[in-house]
Amino acid sequence: MVRCILIVLLLCCTAHGRLRESYQQCMRRYGHPVHKVDALGALATQHIKNGYRITCVFIPRDNNPVCERIIFERFERGVVLDMNDEVKQALIGASMDGPGWIQFGDQLWANRANTIAAEYDPTDNRLMISSRKYETHQQELNSRQIGDF
């Protein structure tokens, strides 16, 4: 129990403010990426920190990449593990700019302004937090692909 509380505190300290941070800010927060992909108008970096695999997806904004999606996976010895409710709540609370968020069902959340959404996928054990800008970017990509069909 004490270990769980310490992990939540560590994650809250390192996690606050990560969505909408610049590439440089994310590198300072999470360190050098273990994996990096630049495709479809977005840059994705993957980091390992405090027992979590963290994927940051950057969308260009005024020629500066901004983190518009972040994915957390509890990661130990190459295996993705289930994330407990306390950790999910702490990460979501930090991403939603404080307590102004609402839970819909078991695994879906949104901030009160409806500009940030979070979803926990229990099949893959990953918490995905996305801004509206990320969702718009994905819709634009999908419509271009359908238009090319």
C-alpha positions in Angstrom: 0.0 0.0 0.0 2.8 2.4 0.9 4.6 1.6 -2.4 1.4 2.4 -4.3 1.0 5.8 -2.6 4.7 6.6 -3.3 4.2 5.7 -7.0 1.1 7.9 -7.3 3.0 10.8 -5.7 6.0 10.3 -8.0 3.7 10.2 -11.1 1.8 13.3 -10.0 5.0 15.2 -9.6 6.4 14.2 -12.9 3.1 14.1 -14.8 1.5 17.5 -14.1 1.3 19.7 -17.2 2.5 17.2 -19.7 -0.3 17.5 -22.2 0.3 20.5 -24.4 3.9 20.8 -23.5 6.5 21.4 -26.1 8.9 18.7 -27.4 11.7 20.2 -25.3 9.6 20.3 -22.1 8.6 16.6 -22.5 12.3 15.7 -23.1 13.2 17.4 -19.8 10.3 15.7 -18.0 10.7 12.2 -19.3 14.3 12.0 -20.6 15.7 10.9 -24.0 13.1 8.7 -25.8 13.8 5.0 -26.2 11.8 5.1 -29.5 10.8 7.9 -31.9 8.6 7.8 -35.0 7.8 10.8 -37.3 4.8 10.0 -39.6 1.5 11.3 -40.9 2.1 14.9 -39.7 2.9 13.8 -36.1 5.9 12.9 -34.0 5.6 10.2 -31.4 8.2 9.6 -28.7 8.3 6.7 -26.2 9.9 6.9 -22.8 10.4 4.7 -19.8 10.1 6.4 -16.4 9.1 5.3 -12.9 7.9 1.9 -14.1 5.8 3.4 -16.9 6.1 3.4 -20.7 5.0 6.9 -21.7 4.2 7.7 -25.4 3.9 11.4 -26.3 2.3 12.4 -29.6 3.2 15.8 -30.9 1.2 17.8 -33.5 2.8 20.9 -35.1 1.3 24.1 -33.8 2.8 27.3 -35.4 5.8 25.2 -36.5 6.4 24.0 -32.9 5.5 20.4 -32.0 3.1 20.3 -29.0 2.1 17.2 -27.0 -1.5 16.6 -27.8 -1.8 13.0 -26.8 -0.1 10.9 -24.1 -0.4 7.2 -23.4 0.6 5.6 -20.1 1.3 2.0 -19.6 2.5 0.4 -16.4 5.5 -1.5 -17.6 7.7 -4.0 -15.8 10.2 -6.4 -17.3 8.8 -6.1 -20.8 5.2 -6.7 -19.7 2.3 -4.2 -19.6 0.5 -4.5 -16.3 -3.0 -3.4 -15.1 -3.1 0.1 -13.7 -5.0 0.6 -10.4 -7.7 3.2 -9.9 -5.6 5.5 -7.7 -2.9 5.9 -10.4 -5.5 6.4 -13.1 -7.2 9.1 -11.1 -4.0 10.9 -10.3 -2.8 10.9 -13.9 -6.2 12.0 -15.2 -6.5 14.7 -12.6 -3.1 16.1 -13.5 -3.9 16.1 -17.2 -7.3 17.6 -16.9 -5.9 20.7 -15.2 -7.1 19.8 -11.8 -10.4 18.5 -10.4 -12.6 19.9 -13.2 -13.3 16.6 -14.9 -16.2 14.2 -15.2 -16.2 10.4 -15.4 -18.5 8.7 -18.0 -18.9 5.0 -17.2 -16.0 2.9 -16.0 -13.2 3.9 -18.3 -13.9 7.3 -19.9 -13.3 10.9 -18.6 -13.5 14.4 -20.0 -12.6 17.8 -18.6 -15.6 20.2 -18.0 -14.6 22.4 -21.0 -14.6 19.2 -23.2 -11.2 20.0 -24.6 -9.4 16.9 -23.1 -10.6 13.3 -22.9 -9.1 10.3 -21.3 -9.8 6.6 -21.8 -8.5 3.5 -20.1 -8.3 0.4 -22.3 -8.5 -2.6 -20.0 -7.6 -5.0 -22.8 -4.2 -3.3 -23.5 -3.9 -1.8 -20.0 -3.2 1.7 -21.3 -4.5 5.1 -20.3 -4.8 7.4 -23.3 -5.3 11.2 -22.7 -5.9 13.3 -25.8 -6.7 17.0 -26.5 -9.4 18.1 -29.0 -6.5 19.2 -31.3 -5.3 15.6 -31.5 -8.8 14.3 -32.3 -9.2 17.0 -35.0 -5.9 16.0 -36.5 -6.9 12.4 -36.6 -10.2 13.2 -38.3 -8.5 15.3 -40.9 -6.1 12.4 -41.7 -9.0 10.0 -42.0 -11.0 12.3 -44.3 -7.9 12.7 -46.5 -7.5 9.0 -46.7 -11.2 8.5 -47.6 -10.9 11.3 -50.2 -8.0 9.5 -51.8 -9.9 6.2 -52.0 
